[in-house]
Amino acid sequence: MRRLGTDGWSGLVMLAVSVAVAGPALLGPAEPSIPRAWWTALFAVVIVALVLALFRERSDPAGYGLFTAAVVSSWAVVLTAPYMGLLPVLLVVTAAVSVYLVPLKAGFVVVGLNTAVLVLAMVLHARDSVDALVTVGFYLLIQVATVLSSVTLIREQRLRRELSEAHIDLRAASALLSESARTAERLRISRDLHDLIGHQLTVLTLELEAARHREGEQAREHVERANHVARELLGDVRRTVDELRTAPSDLSEALHQVVRDLPDLEVSVDVGPDVEADEEQVAALVRAVQEIVTNTIRHADARELWIEVTTGPGGLVLTAADDGRGFRELVPGNGLRGLTERFAALGGDVEFDGTGGFRVTARVPA
């Protein structure tokens, strides 16, 4: 069972249109050629089967069976309605919905069969040949147009998903590059401080230590004070070097950079105030968020995704959950396997839960 995306909701709108055009036969002004109860039952089969099919996975055999039942029932509905009015719109709907449920070639087969059924209906109902030709041609063009329009819509949605995935990849790479550049700069400054100032102060301390052993009480007093100041400066430099080497990364900014400006998905990122991560942990968490967001866009049919990073008893904990369709049996792809391996290399682990949406819990030791 899948959660409806934009394509599914478009299908439901078309079904609502079908109910509207069938109103005359359903409510009484137009009399079908079979008992109204049977005709209503056939029409109900069309609507119910299409609705259930739209909630199935595209490759689900049950979805194919439901769609076939809907198409055949729609033919029976049209053939048993002498005063059709706009009822052939129902055939247009089945053709348009076919793009979301079956391969494109099968959709065009449905268009051809629908047109043949419409020709048969014109013959059975003894319609004027010119009027019948115009009607059949009109509905044929409408079916082809709706199928092509639906195909264009699906392709546009696919391209938007691919663009979002590329956007996430670029954001993640940018975040990691920025973090790598900041780390390299901190290391450069720390080396410069140690090699230049630290070395000079060390020499100064040694020189003053030697001067302290010279004769002269007054000189000794000044030298002692200079020696004390020099040692304090050297300690300050060493502390500064240590801070530069171990300064925590801005994990929150890196994660926000990955998920910024995503279309069709609202992502919330919350990083605890006590969270501190080194460069390897930041890289693992950024790649994890990248994979999670990409999978959500590609598979989940979700509208919202919540990501939280907290400090647990054993280290850092990343939790991500969406409001999508979840899964029954998870078959991890390369991305999820890579995510698990990345955290395992740091001594952590990853758990997946598909009940009530898709949930990922990843842990990495402090």
C-alpha positions in Angstrom: 0.0 0.0 0.0 1.4 3.4 -0.9 0.7 6.9 0.2 -0.7 9.0 -2.6 1.6 11.5 -4.2 0.7 14.3 -6.6 -0.1 11.8 -9.4 -2.4 9.8 -7.2 -4.4 12.9 -6.2 -4.7 13.9 -9.8 -6.2 10.5 -10.5 -8.7 11.0 -7.7 -9.7 14.4 -9.1 -10.4 12.7 -12.5 -12.5 10.1 -10.8 -14.6 12.8 -9.2 -15.1 14.2 -12.7 -16.3 10.7 -13.8 -18.9 10.6 -11.0 -20.2 14.0 -12.2 -20.6 13.0 -15.9 -22.4 9.8 -14.8 -24.9 11.8 -12.8 -27.8 11.7 -15.3 -27.7 7.9 -15.5 -27.2 7.5 -11.8 -29.9 10.0 -10.7 -32.6 9.2 -13.3 -32.8 11.6 -16.3 -31.0 9.1 -18.6 -32.2 5.5 -18.5 -29.5 2.7 -19.1 -30.4 -0.3 -21.2 -30.0 -2.6 -18.2 -31.6 -2.3 -14.8 -30.3 0.8 -13.1 -29.1 -1.1 -10.1 -26.8 -3.3 -12.2 -25.6 -0.2 -14.1 -24.8 1.6 -10.9 -23.0 -1.5 -9.6 -20.8 -1.6 -12.8 -20.1 2.1 -12.4 -19.2 1.6 -8.7 -16.8 -1.2 -9.8 -15.0 1.2 -12.1 -14.6 3.9 -9.4 -13.6 1.5 -6.5 -11.2 -0.5 -8.6 -9.4 2.6 -9.9 -9.2 4.1 -6.3 -7.7 0.8 -5.0 -5.3 0.6 -7.9 -4.0 4.1 -7.2 -3.1 3.0 -3.7 -1.1 0.0 -4.9 2.6 0.0 -5.9 3.1 0.4 -9.7 4.6 -3.1 -10.1 2.0 -4.8 -7.8 0.1 -7.5 -9.8 -3.0 -6.7 -7.7 -2.9 -3.2 -9.1 -2.8 -4.5 -12.6 -5.8 -6.7 -11.9 -7.8 -3.9 -10.3 -7.0 -1.6 -13.3 -8.1 -4.3 -15.8 -11.4 -4.7 -13.9 -11.9 -1.0 -14.0 -11.3 -0.8 -17.7 -13.6 -3.7 -18.6 -16.3 -2.3 -16.3 -16.0 1.1 -17.9 -16.7 -0.5 -21.3 -19.8 -2.2 -20.0 -21.0 1.1 -18.5 -20.6 3.0 -21.8 -22.1 0.2 -23.9 -25.2 0.0 -21.7 -26.0 3.8 -21.7 -27.9 4.7 -24.8 -28.0 8.4 -23.9 -24.4 8.8 -23.1 -24.0 12.6 -23.0 -20.5 13.2 -21.5 -20.2 9.6 -20.2 -17.3 8.7 -22.6 -15.2 11.0 -20.4 -15.0 7.8 -18.2 -13.0 6.2 -21.0 -10.7 9.3 -21.0 -10.2 8.9 -17.3 -9.2 5.3 -17.5 -6.7 6.2 -20.3 -5.2 9.0 -18.3 -5.0 6.9 -15.1 -3.3 4.1 -17.0 0.0 6.1 -17.2 0.3 5.9 -13.4 -0.5 2.2 -13.2 0.8 0.4 -16.2 3.6 0.8 -18.8 3.1 3.5 -21.5 2.6 1.0 -24.3 -0.2 -0.6 -22.3 -1.8 2.8 -21.9 -1.9 3.3 -25.6 -3.4 -0.2 -26.0 -6.2 1.0 -23.5 -6.7 4.1 -25.7 -7.2 1.9 -28.8 -9.6 -0.5 -27.1 -11.5 2.4 -25.5 -11.9 3.9 -29.0 -13.1 0.5 -30.4 -15.7 0.3 -27.6 -16.9 3.8 -28.3 -17.3 2.9 -32.0 -19.3 -0.2 -31.0 -21.4 2.0 -28.7 -22.2 4.4 -31.6 -23.3 1.4 -33.7 -25.4 -0.2 -31.0 -27.1 3.1 -30.2 -27.7 3.9 -34.0 -26.0 7.2 -33.9 -25.7 9.3 -37.1 -22.5 8.4 -38.9 -21.2 11.9 -39.1 -22.0 12.6 -35.5 -20.5 9.3 -34.5 -17.3 10.0 -36.5 -16.9 13.4 -34.9 -17.5 12.0 -31.4 -15.1 9.1 -31.8 -12.4 11.4 -33.2 -12.9 13.9 -30.5 -12.6 11.4 -27.7 -9.7 9.7 -29.4 -7.8 13.0 -29.4 -8.7 13.7 -25.8 -7.5 10.3 -24.7 -4.2 10.7 -26.5 -3.8 14.3 -25.1 -4.5 13.2 -21.5 -2.1 10.3 -21.8 0.7 12.5 -23.2 -0.1 15.2 -20.6 0.2 12.6 -17.8 3.4 11.3 -19.2 4.8 14.8 -19.2 3.7 15.4 -15.6 5.3 12.2 -14.4 8.6 13.0 -16.2 8.5 16.5 -14.8 8.1 15.1 -11.3 10.9 12.6 -11.9 13.2 15.4 -13.1 12.3 17.4 -10.0 13.2 14.5 -7.8 16.5 14.0 -9.6 17.2 17.7 -9.3 16.5 17.5 -5.6 18.8 14.6 -5.2 21.6 16.4 -7.1 20.9 19.5 -5.0 21.3 17.4 -1.8 24.6 15.8 -3.1 26.0 19.3 -3.9 24.9 20.7 -0.5 26.5 17.8 1.3 29.7 18.0 -0.7 29.8 21.8 -0.1 29.3 21.3 3.7 32.1 18.7 3.9 34.4 20.9 1.8 33.8 23.9 4.0 34.4 21.8 7.1 37.6 20.4 5.5 38.8 23.9 4.6 38.1 25.1 8.2 40.0 22.1 9.6 42.9 22.7 7.3 43.0 26.4 8.2 43.0 25.6 11.9 45.8 23.1 11.5 47.8 25.6 9.4 47.5 28.3 12.1 48.3 25.9 14.9 51.5 24.9 13.0 52.5 28.5 12.4 52.0 29.4 16.1 54.0 26.4 17.2 56.8 26.7 14.7 57.2 30.5 14.9 56.0 32.0 18.2 56.3 28.9 20.2 59.9 28.4 19.0 60.8 32.0 19.8 59.4 31.9 23.2 61.1 28.6 24.0 64.5 30.2 23.0 63.7 33.3 25.1 62.9 31.1 28.1 66.2 29.2 27.7 68.1 32.5 27.4 66.5 33.9 30.5 67.1 30.7 32.4 70.8 31.0 31.6 70.8 34.7 32.6 69.2 33.9 35.9 72.4 32.1 37.0 74.5 35.2 36.4 75.7 37.4 39.2 73.8 40.4 40.4 70.7 40.4 42.6 69.0 43.2 40.7 69.5 41.5 37.4 68.2 38.3 38.8 65.0 40.0 39.9 64.2 41.3 36.5 65.2 38.1 34.8 62.9 36.1 37.1 59.9 38.3 36.2 60.8 38.1 32.5 61.1 34.3 32.8 57.7 34.1 34.5 56.1 36.1 31.8 57.7 34.1 29.0 56.6 30.9 30.5 53.0 32.2 30.8 53.1 33.3 27.1 54.4 29.9 26.1 51.6 28.2 28.0 49.0 30.5 26.4 50.4 29.6 23.0 50.2 25.9 23.7 46.6 26.2 24.9 45.7 28.1 21.8 47.2 25.5 19.6 45.3 22.7 21.4 42.0 24.7 21.1 42.6 25.2 17.4 43.2 21.5 16.8 40.2 20.3 18.9 37.7 23.1 18.2 34.3 21.5 17.6 32.8 21.6 14.1 29.6 23.5 13.4 27.5 20.4 12.9 24.2 22.3 12.9 25.2 24.6 10.1 26.6 21.7 8.0 23.3 19.7 8.3 21.1 22.8 7.6 23.2 23.4 4.5 22.4 19.9 3.2 18.6 20.2 3.5 18.2 23.9 2.6 15.8 24.9 -0.2 14.3 21.4 -1.0 11.1 21.4 -3.1 8.2 19.3 -2.1 9.7 18.2 1.3 9.8 20.1 4.5 12.9 19.1 6.6 13.4 20.1 10.2 16.9 19.7 11.7 17.5 20.0 15.4 21.0 19.7 16.9 21.3 19.6 20.6 23.2 22.4 22.3 25.6 20.0 24.0 26.5 18.1 20.8 30.2 18.2 19.8 31.5 16.3 16.9 35.0 15.9 15.4 35.7 16.0 11.7 35.1 12.2 11.1 31.8 12.3 13.0 30.6 15.4 11.1 31.4 13.7 7.8 29.5 10.6 8.8 26.5 12.6 10.0 26.4 14.8 6.9 26.6 11.7 4.6 23.9 10.0 6.7 21.5 13.0 6.4 22.3 13.2 2.7 21.3 9.5 2.2 18.2 9.8 4.4 16.9 12.9 2.6 17.6 11.4 -0.8 15.7 8.2 0.1 12.8 10.1 1.5 12.4 12.1 -1.8 12.9 9.0 -4.0 10.8 6.4 -2.1 8.8 7.6 0.8 6.1 9.9 -0.8 6.5 12.0 2.4 5.8 15.6 3.0 7.8 16.2 6.2 11.1 14.8 7.6 12.4 15.4 11.1 16.1 15.0 11.9 17.5 15.3 15.4 21.0 14.9 16.7 21.5 14.5 20.5 24.1 13.3 23.0 23.2 9.9 24.5 24.9 7.8 27.2 27.3 6.2 24.7 27.9 9.1 22.3 26.0 10.9 19.5 22.6 9.7 18.3 21.0 10.7 15.0 17.3 10.2 14.7 15.4 10.8 11.4 11.7 10.1 10.8 9.3 11.0 8.0 5.5 10.9 7.5 5.7 8.7 4.4 4.5 5.2 3.6 7.3 3.2 5.4 8.0 -0.4 4.3 6.9 -3.9 5.0 10.2 -5.7 4.3 13.3 -3.6 4.0 15.8 -4.6 1.3 18.7 -2.2 1.9 20.3 -0.8 -1.3 23.8 0.4 -1.7 23.1 3.7 0.0 21.7 2.2 3.2 24.4 -0.5 3.3 27.0 2.3 2.9 25.4 4.2 5.7 25.6 1.2 8.0 29.2 0.5 7.1 30.2 4.2 7.6 28.9 4.2 11.2 30.2 0.7 11.9 33.7 1.9 10.9 33.4 4.5 13.7 32.3 1.9 16.2 28.6 2.8 15.9 25.5 1.2 14.5 22.3 2.0 12.5 18.7 0.8 12.9 15.8 1.1 10.5 12.1 1.0 11.3 9.3 1.1 8.6 6.2 1.2 10.8 4.3 4.5 10.5 6.8 6.1 8.1 10.5 5.4 7.7 12.7 5.9 10.8 16.5 5.8 11.0 18.5 5.7 14.3 22.2 6.0 14.0 24.7 6.0 16.9 28.4 6.9 17.0 30.5 6.7 20.1 31.8 9.9 21.6 
